[in-house]
Amino acid sequence: MTHTTFSILGDSISTFAGFVPAENELFYPKEGVDVTKVEHTWWHQLAKHCTLDLFMNESYSGSRISRTGLRPLSSSFLDEKRQARLGGDLIIIFGGTNDWGQADLPVTKQVFIQAYEELVTSMLEHHRFSKLYFCTPLQRTDRALDQVNIHNWSQLELADAIRTIVGTHKGAHLIDLAAYPIREGDGMLADNLHPTKQGMEVLSHLVQQGLGL
């Protein structure tokens, strides 16, 4: 029996030591966070529940959609090397929160929209034999949903931008993770951004629903 294969293009939320390219920065495992085993990650749970085989986890902690920030330009979701490593029947693209919310110079809404448009276009062009799923970021609780960053745009606008862009491209599918309500103290996030073990379980379920599996 041939299993369905999948890849991830992601940021810190999808990392785990030993399961991403060696040069990529990691978040998990992290002292003080209860996601201590790869089996706790959302994508490992997804693979187990849906009988999927991981083709590539191209996740990089702190990475942005746009070519901005303090990390190497090669960490961008737009980087050709990162995109070229991907393959399989399904590709899940899960990022964007760092463009909006990182302390080191978040981007303007216009820069983000241009970068995300380029991301969707390039992924559709180079991965024609994979089904592509683009995720809105999880709600983060370090700021209110309608609170704006230094460039005067909010998490709500971040999610809406992704919804709009994905909706205009035939062949691009949306998983709307941002629609799931998360509140400070509900046990979902360890540090107002990164999922706990409980948060990973919910995230895995949400992605599974989004994939229709």
N, C-alpha and C positions, 0 to 999 in steps of 0.2 A: 504494500500500500504506500502510495506517495503522499507525503504530508505537504500541506501548504507552507511555503516559506515566507519569511518577512524580514524587513530591515527597519531600522530606526535612524532618523536624523534628528538628534536631540541635544539638549543642554544638560545641566547638572542633574535634573530630576531623573534622567534616564541612565546615568552613569552607574557603574559598579566596577571595582578593581578587578582586573583580569578579563574583563568582557568588552572592553573598548580598545581601539588602537593605542599602542604604548605611549605615543606622544601626547595624547589627549589628557587634559586636566580632569581630575576626579572630584566628586563630592562624597559619594558613598563608597565604602562605609565611613562613617564620621562619628567620632567620640561624642557621646551624649544623645545620639539619634538611634532609635531602636530598629532601624533597618540594618541589621548586622550580617545577614546572609543574602546571597543572590536570590535565593528562593523568596525573599520578601519583596523584591522589586516588582513593579507593576507588569513589566514585560515578561518576566519569568512566569508569573502567575497566569498571564494571558496565554502564553505558549502552552502551559500545562492544561488549562481549562479548555482550550480550543484545538488542541493537538496541532500546534504550529511548530515549525523548526526555525530557529533564528539564523538568518543568513549573515547579517552584519548589524552590530550596534555601533553606529557612528555618532556617539554622544560626547560632548565636550563641555565641561563645567564652565559656566560664565559666558558661553558663546552666544553670539547675537545673529539675527538674520542679516543685518546690515554689516558692512565692512567698517565698523567703528569700535570705539572702546580701547581699553588698555591691553587686551589680549592680542596675540598675533593675528594678522589679517587672515591667515590660513585657518583660523577657528570659525570664521563666518560660515553660515549655512550656505552661502553662495560660492564657497570655495570649490573649485572643480575637482580637486583630489577627494574631498569629503563626499561629494556627490557621486563620484566615479566608483567609490567603494560599495555603494548600495546596489541591491539587487533583490530578486525574489518575486513572489507573486504579489505581495503587498508591501508598500513602503509607508511608514507612519512618520510624519514630519511634525515635530512637537517642540516649538520654541516661540520666542517673541517677548517673553517677560523681561529678559535682560536688556533689550533695546529700550523698553519703556522705563524700567525701574532701577537699573543699576546706578549706584551712587556716582560712578565715574562717567559723567557726561552722558546722560540718556539722550536719545536722538529726538529730533522733531518728528511730528506726525507725518509730514511730507516725505522726509527721508525714509521713514519706516514703510510707508505705503509703496514708495518706489522700489525699495529692496524686496518687499514681499511679493510684489508683482513680478519682479525679476526671478525670484525663487520659484514661484509657481510655473512661470513660463519655461524656465530652464529644466525643471524637474519633468515636466510634461514632454519636453523635447527629447531628453536623454534617457527617459525610462518609460518608453512607450509600451513595453510589455509587462509592466507592473501596474497594479491598481494603487493610486496615490490618495492618501488620506492626510489632510492638513488639519491640525488641532488648534483651536483657540487655547491660550494658556489658562491654567487653573487660576481661580481667584486667589489673590494673595492678601494677607491680613495685616501687613505692615502699614497699609494706608487704606482708607475707605475707597469703595469702588468708584465713586465720583470725584475723589480727590485728584487734583492734577499734579503733574510733575513740573519741573522747572520750565518746560516748554509748553505748559498750559494744555496738556491733554491727559485723559484719565484711562484707567483700566477698561472702563466701559467702551471708550472709543477705540482702544487697542483691539478688543474682541470684535467690535463692529467692523473695523477695517479689514480684518482677516475674513470675516463672514462675507463681506462685499466682494473682496478680490476672488476668493475661492468660488463664489457663486457666479462669477462672470466667465469662468473657464470650464469648458466641456472636458470631462475626464478628470477633473479635480473634485474630490469628495471632502466634505466637512465633518469633523468630529467636534462638537461644540462643548468642550470641557468647561468653558467659562460660564456656561449656563447653570452649572452645579453650585449651589450656595455653600460657601465655606465661611465660618465665623471664628474669630479668635477664641480659643479655649475649647473648641469642639473636638480636639484630639486629632484633627486631620493633618496639621502642619507642625513640624518641630520648631521652626524658627520664623513663622509667618510666611514661609515660602516653600520649603522642601517637605514633601510628604513624610509622615511617620509610617510605621508598619500598617496602622489602620488606614491612613490616607492612601497608601499604595494599593490596598485591597479595594477601596472604593474606586480609585483611578483605573485599576485593571478592569473592573466591572463596567465603568463608563466607556472605556475604549472598546471593550467587547461589544457593548450595545451599539456603539458607533460603527463598528465593522459589520454589524448584522450577523454575528456568529453565535 
